[in-house]
Amino acid sequence: MNQSGTSLATRRALEPGVPLLRRRSVRKTRRQELEVKLATLQKDYAELHTAIFEAAQVHRRLCAPRLVRYGNFEIASEIFAVRHLPGDFFTIEENNNGVLLTLGDICGKGLAAGMWTTHLVGLVATHAAVTSEPESIVAGVNRDVCRMTSVPLASLFLARLDSISGRLDYCSAGHPPALLLRANGELESLSQGGLLLGVLPAAAYVSGSVGFGSGDVLLVYSDGLIESVNEKGEEFGIARLQEHLRRTHTASADAMLFSLLGAVQDFAATRALVDDMSLVIVGRG
């Protein structure tokens, strides 16, 4: 092959004096070869698209349903992927000690991050089967993550909710602070915890505890939400998030979820997501 990619046989067939029929035959053969290559590429693309779709379905089944009710608590959640498969996840597990809520955000985007969600969800479930203390679960998951090679860093917000008393025990591993808006309008930032998962195997984690009263609203989110940017390059930011939370806190958790997502979408307008975006709202009637 020369630099133009034309074979020696093809060049000779196109030289003056070669019968026209021969030249047409060469062109037809070349066209058929290209058609076979194109068909192969199209088949490979279709199979890849199917595999990504199936992976996204697995991710959806791993995560909690979009709307869940436990007693007089309503939990609404949504996850948006910036590329094919999200690296964010949200799970709900019910046990004898209450309801365990976990929102995780694996650093990175697309398939590279999304492939780790199954593993991290499994680690949380494994440690939650041994203890119900949030700081112990998070510390155990961190040790396991640190033992592995090539595992990306991840943030995690894990909370145990007593659906009867309303007590909320939580631990944050480098995750953006969750927001608890009281029925009287007071706003609390839930930031107790420790380092990102995967930084130090012996990292210490502490838990926080708050009461969850009637009319209170809990907002847990990934940083992709507040980092959404508009056409001016401005981020949505925590201030806008808090303002919108206060404005809509009397609505149901489901209504608040869609209202906030709509506010972020209106803010970003035509700008695409810069990171996976997750949002969880828990309301108590």
C-alpha positions as CSV (number, residue, x, y, z in Angstrom):
1,M,0.0,0.0,0.0
2,N,1.3,3.5,-0.8
3,Q,0.4,6.6,1.2
4,S,-2.9,7.0,-0.5
5,G,-3.9,3.5,0.6
6,T,-4.4,2.2,-3.1
7,S,-3.1,-1.3,-3.7
8,L,-0.7,-2.2,-6.5
9,A,-3.3,-4.3,-8.3
10,T,-5.7,-1.4,-8.2
11,R,-3.2,1.1,-9.6
12,R,-2.3,-1.3,-12.5
13,A,-5.9,-1.8,-13.3
14,L,-6.5,1.9,-13.6
15,E,-3.5,2.5,-15.9
16,P,-4.2,3.5,-19.5
17,G,-4.6,0.5,-21.8
18,V,-6.3,-1.7,-19.2
19,P,-9.7,-2.7,-20.5
20,L,-12.6,-0.6,-19.1
21,L,-14.3,-3.8,-17.9
22,R,-11.3,-4.7,-15.8
23,R,-11.2,-1.3,-14.2
24,R,-14.9,-1.5,-13.4
25,S,-14.4,-4.9,-11.9
26,V,-11.7,-3.6,-9.6
27,R,-13.9,-0.6,-8.5
28,K,-16.8,-3.0,-7.8
29,T,-14.5,-5.3,-5.7
30,R,-13.2,-2.3,-3.8
31,R,-16.7,-1.0,-3.1
32,Q,-17.8,-4.4,-1.9
33,E,-14.9,-4.6,0.5
34,L,-15.8,-1.2,1.9
35,E,-19.4,-2.2,2.3
36,V,-18.4,-5.3,4.3
37,K,-16.2,-3.2,6.5
38,L,-19.0,-0.7,7.1
39,A,-21.5,-3.5,7.9
40,T,-19.0,-4.9,10.4
41,L,-18.5,-1.5,12.1
42,Q,-22.3,-1.0,12.2
43,K,-22.7,-4.4,13.8
44,D,-20.0,-3.7,16.4
45,Y,-21.6,-0.3,17.2
46,A,-25.1,-1.9,17.6
47,E,-23.6,-4.5,20.0
48,L,-21.8,-1.8,22.0
49,H,-25.0,0.3,22.2
50,T,-26.9,-2.8,23.4
51,A,-24.2,-3.6,26.0
52,I,-24.3,0.0,27.4
53,F,-28.1,-0.1,27.5
54,E,-28.0,-3.4,29.4
55,A,-25.4,-1.9,31.8
56,A,-27.6,1.1,32.4
57,Q,-30.6,-1.2,33.2
58,V,-28.4,-3.1,35.8
59,H,-27.5,0.2,37.4
60,R,-31.2,1.2,37.6
61,R,-32.0,-2.1,39.3
62,L,-29.2,-1.6,41.8
63,C,-30.6,1.8,42.7
64,A,-33.7,2.6,44.7
65,P,-37.0,3.2,42.9
66,R,-37.7,6.8,42.0
67,L,-40.3,7.2,44.7
68,V,-40.5,5.2,48.0
69,R,-42.6,5.6,51.1
70,Y,-41.7,4.3,54.6
71,G,-44.4,5.1,57.2
72,N,-44.9,8.9,57.0
73,F,-41.6,9.4,55.1
74,E,-41.5,10.0,51.4
75,I,-38.2,9.5,49.5
76,A,-37.8,10.8,46.0
77,S,-34.6,10.4,43.9
78,E,-33.3,10.8,40.4
79,I,-29.9,10.3,38.7
80,F,-28.7,11.7,35.4
81,A,-25.6,10.5,33.6
82,V,-23.3,12.8,31.7
83,R,-22.0,10.0,29.6
84,H,-23.8,6.7,29.0
85,L,-23.5,5.2,32.5
86,P,-23.6,7.1,35.8
87,G,-21.0,6.9,38.4
88,D,-23.5,8.0,41.0
89,F,-25.9,5.7,42.8
90,F,-28.6,5.8,45.4
91,T,-29.8,2.8,47.4
92,I,-32.3,2.1,50.2
93,E,-32.1,-0.9,52.4
94,E,-34.6,-1.6,55.2
95,N,-33.6,-3.6,58.3
96,N,-34.5,-4.0,62.0
97,N,-32.7,-0.8,62.9
98,G,-34.5,1.4,60.3
99,V,-33.9,2.5,56.8
100,L,-30.4,2.8,55.4
101,L,-30.0,5.5,52.7
102,T,-26.7,5.6,50.7
103,L,-25.8,8.1,48.0
104,G,-22.4,7.6,46.3
105,D,-20.4,9.5,43.7
106,I,-17.5,7.7,42.1
107,C,-14.9,10.2,40.7
108,G,-14.8,10.3,36.9
109,K,-17.5,10.0,34.2
110,G,-18.9,7.5,31.8
111,L,-18.2,3.8,31.7
112,A,-15.0,4.0,33.7
113,A,-16.8,5.3,36.7
114,G,-20.1,3.5,36.1
115,M,-18.4,0.1,36.1
116,W,-17.4,0.5,39.8
117,T,-20.9,1.3,41.1
118,T,-21.8,-2.4,41.4
119,H,-18.7,-3.1,43.4
120,L,-19.2,-0.2,45.8
121,V,-22.9,-0.9,46.3
122,G,-21.9,-4.5,47.2
123,L,-19.4,-3.3,49.7
124,V,-21.9,-1.1,51.4
125,A,-24.4,-4.0,51.6
126,T,-21.7,-6.4,53.0
127,H,-20.7,-4.1,55.8
128,A,-24.3,-3.1,56.6
129,A,-25.1,-6.7,57.2
130,V,-22.5,-6.7,60.0
131,T,-23.3,-3.4,61.7
132,S,-25.9,-0.7,61.5
133,E,-23.6,2.1,62.7
134,P,-23.0,4.6,59.8
135,E,-19.4,5.4,60.7
136,S,-18.5,1.7,61.0
137,I,-20.0,0.9,57.6
138,V,-18.2,3.8,55.9
139,A,-14.9,2.9,57.6
140,G,-15.2,-0.7,56.5
141,V,-16.0,0.2,52.9
142,N,-13.0,2.6,52.9
143,R,-10.6,-0.1,54.1
144,D,-11.8,-2.5,51.3
145,V,-11.5,0.2,48.7
146,C,-8.0,1.1,49.8
147,R,-6.9,-2.5,49.5
148,M,-7.8,-2.6,45.8
149,T,-5.6,-1.2,43.0
150,S,-6.8,1.2,40.4
151,V,-10.1,1.9,42.2
152,P,-11.1,5.5,41.7
153,L,-11.8,7.8,44.7
154,A,-15.5,8.1,45.7
155,S,-17.6,10.2,48.0
156,L,-20.4,8.7,50.1
157,F,-23.3,9.9,52.2
158,L,-24.8,7.2,54.3
159,A,-27.6,7.7,56.8
160,R,-29.7,5.4,59.0
161,L,-33.3,6.7,59.4
162,D,-35.6,5.5,62.2
163,S,-38.9,5.8,60.5
164,I,-40.8,5.7,63.8
165,S,-38.8,8.1,66.0
166,G,-37.4,10.2,63.2
167,R,-33.8,10.0,64.4
168,L,-31.3,10.3,61.6
169,D,-27.7,9.0,62.1
170,Y,-25.4,9.8,59.2
171,C,-21.7,9.7,58.1
172,S,-20.3,11.6,55.1
173,A,-17.1,10.4,53.3
174,G,-16.0,13.6,51.5
175,H,-19.5,14.1,50.2
176,P,-21.1,17.6,49.8
177,P,-23.0,18.3,53.0
178,A,-26.6,17.2,53.0
179,L,-29.1,19.9,53.9
180,L,-31.9,19.5,56.5
181,L,-34.5,22.2,56.3
182,R,-36.7,22.4,59.4
183,A,-40.4,23.1,59.3
184,N,-39.7,26.5,61.0
185,G,-37.3,27.5,58.1
186,E,-34.0,26.8,59.9
187,L,-31.4,25.1,57.7
188,E,-28.8,22.7,59.0
189,S,-25.7,21.4,57.1
190,L,-24.9,17.7,57.7
191,S,-21.2,17.4,57.3
192,Q,-19.9,15.0,60.0
193,G,-17.8,12.2,58.6
194,G,-14.3,12.0,57.1
195,L,-12.2,11.7,54.0
196,L,-13.1,10.5,50.6
197,L,-13.2,6.7,50.2
198,G,-9.9,5.3,48.9
199,V,-7.5,8.0,50.3
200,L,-6.2,6.4,53.6
201,P,-7.0,2.8,54.8
202,A,-6.9,3.9,58.4
203,A,-9.0,7.1,58.0
204,A,-11.2,7.8,60.9
205,Y,-14.9,8.5,60.4
206,V,-17.4,10.0,62.8
207,S,-21.2,10.1,62.7
208,G,-23.7,12.9,63.3
209,S,-27.2,12.6,64.6
210,V,-30.2,14.8,64.2
211,G,-33.9,14.6,64.8
212,F,-36.2,14.5,61.7
213,G,-39.5,16.1,62.7
214,S,-42.8,16.5,60.9
215,G,-42.5,19.0,58.1
216,D,-38.7,18.7,57.9
217,V,-37.0,18.1,54.5
218,L,-33.7,16.4,53.9
219,L,-31.8,17.1,50.7
220,V,-28.9,14.9,49.6
221,Y,-27.1,15.5,46.3
222,S,-24.0,15.0,44.3
223,D,-21.7,17.8,43.3
224,G,-22.8,17.5,39.7
225,L,-25.9,19.4,40.7
226,I,-24.3,22.5,42.2
227,E,-21.6,22.5,39.5
228,S,-24.1,22.8,36.6
229,V,-23.1,25.9,34.6
230,N,-25.1,28.4,32.6
231,E,-24.1,30.1,29.3
232,K,-22.0,32.6,31.3
233,G,-20.0,29.9,32.9
234,E,-21.6,30.5,36.3
235,E,-22.3,27.5,38.6
236,F,-25.7,26.8,40.0
237,G,-24.0,26.8,43.4
238,I,-25.1,26.0,47.0
239,A,-26.8,29.4,47.5
240,R,-29.3,28.8,44.7
241,L,-29.8,25.3,45.9
242,Q,-30.7,26.5,49.4
243,E,-32.9,29.3,48.1
244,H,-34.9,26.9,46.0
245,L,-35.2,24.4,48.8
246,R,-36.7,27.1,51.1
247,R,-39.1,28.2,48.4
248,T,-40.6,24.8,47.8
249,H,-40.2,23.1,51.2
250,T,-44.0,22.9,51.8
251,A,-44.5,20.7,48.7
252,S,-44.2,16.9,48.7
253,A,-40.8,15.3,48.2
254,D,-41.7,14.2,44.7
255,A,-42.9,17.7,43.7
256,M,-39.8,19.3,45.3
257,L,-37.6,16.9,43.3
258,F,-39.0,17.9,40.0
259,S,-39.1,21.6,40.9
260,L,-35.4,21.6,41.8
261,L,-34.4,19.6,38.7
262,G,-36.4,22.1,36.6
263,A,-34.7,25.0,38.2
264,V,-31.3,23.5,37.4
265,Q,-32.3,22.7,33.8
266,D,-33.6,26.3,33.4
267,F,-30.4,27.7,34.8
268,A,-28.1,25.6,32.5
269,A,-30.4,26.1,29.5
270,T,-28.5,24.7,26.5
271,R,-25.4,23.9,28.4
272,A,-24.8,20.2,28.8
273,L,-24.1,18.5,32.2
274,V,-20.5,18.7,33.3
275,D,-20.8,15.8,35.7
276,D,-23.2,13.1,36.8
277,M,-26.1,14.6,38.8
278,S,-28.0,13.0,41.7
279,L,-30.7,14.3,43.9
280,V,-32.5,12.8,46.8
281,I,-35.3,14.5,48.8
282,V,-36.7,13.0,52.0
283,G,-39.8,14.5,53.5
284,R,-41.8,13.7,56.6
285,G,-45.5,14.3,56.7
